[in-house]
Amino acid sequence: MRDLVIASQLLPSKKLMIVRLSGSINSCNFQRLEEAIENIFAQGFYRLLFDMGEVHEIALPGLGVFLNALLAAQRNGGSIVFANASPTLRGMLEMFELTSEFTLAENRQVALAAF
């Protein structure tokens, strides 16, 4: 199991934060993701693009982090888009009937166009 790596990059022209994740999001590290998102929100950015291309595993607590982040972003006029969503993430969203809540894009370029 690979640890979670979180890297963020500000895209000032669109006033959004790109968050590249890699590794696994599990019950041991989901709080790190939650803290990273809270820090982004504290900077005033509520438009987030998560590049999920290198995420190999997402446990239920990770999905909860994304759902809470989506609600917080929407309350503040923002949104969340997933780029390069894995079949695992897509399957979890379908299982919990959340596909209509999140925007999924094939790649980062398509995701950027969603903003």
N, C-alpha and C positions, 0 to 999 in steps of 0.2 A: 504494500500500500504506500503510495506516494503522499507526502505531506502537501498541504495546501500552500500555494504560492500566489500572492496577490500583488499585482502591479497596476498602478493607476496613472492615467495621463489626461491632462486637461486639454480640451479642444475649445479654445476661447471663441472661435468663430461661431460655434453652435451653442455655446454656453452649456457644455455637457462634459461629463467625466467618462472616459473609457476605462473600464476595469477589466484587465486580463487576468483570468484565473487559470491555474493549472494544478494538476494533482487530484486529490480527493477532498470532497466536502463531507465530513462525517461527524459523528457525535463527539469526537475528541477535539475538533478544530472549528466547528461552526461558529463559535463565539468570536474567533478572530475575524471571520468574514463580517459578522454583525458589527463589530467594533470599527472595521474599516468603512463600512457603509455609513455608520453614525458619524464618523469623522468627515466623510464627504458631505453629508447633509449639514454638518456644523459649519462647513465652509460656504454654505448657501447654494450648493449644486443639487438639484432634484431631477435632473435629466441624466440617466445613467445608461450606458451601453456596456453590457457584460459580454466579453468575448469568452465563450465557453469551449473553444476548440480543443483545449488541452485538459479538460476536466474529465476524469475517467470514472468517477463515482460521485453520486449525490445521495446522501442519506436523508431521511425525512426531516431532521432538524435543519438541514441546509435549505430544503424547500420552504420551511417555515420562515427562515431568514429572508428569502426572496419575497415571500408573500407580505410579510411585515414591511419590507422596504418598499414594495409597490404601493401599499396603502399610504405610507408616509409620503412618498413622492407625489402621489395623486392629490393628497390633502394640500400640498404646496405647489400645485400647478405643474408638476413634473410627470415623468413617465420612465418606464424601464423597457429596454429592448435587449433581447438575447441574440447574439450573433454566434453562428457555428454551433447551435444547440445539438447536443448528442442525442441519439435515439433513447438513451436512458432518461435524460431530462424531458424529452417530448413524451415519453411513456408515462412518467410520473405526473406531468401536467394533465395528460388525458385521463389517467386513473382517478385523479382528484377533481376532474372536470374544471380545470383551470386554464385550458387552452384559449378560451376567449378573453381571459384576464391579461395575459402576457402577449407581447409582440415577439414573434420568432422570425429571425432572418437567416438566410442561407449563409451569409458571410458579413464581414464588417462593412463593406461598401453598401450593401443593401440595408443593413441596420442603420447606417448614418443617414440614408435617404428617408428613413422613417421619422426623423426628427424635424 
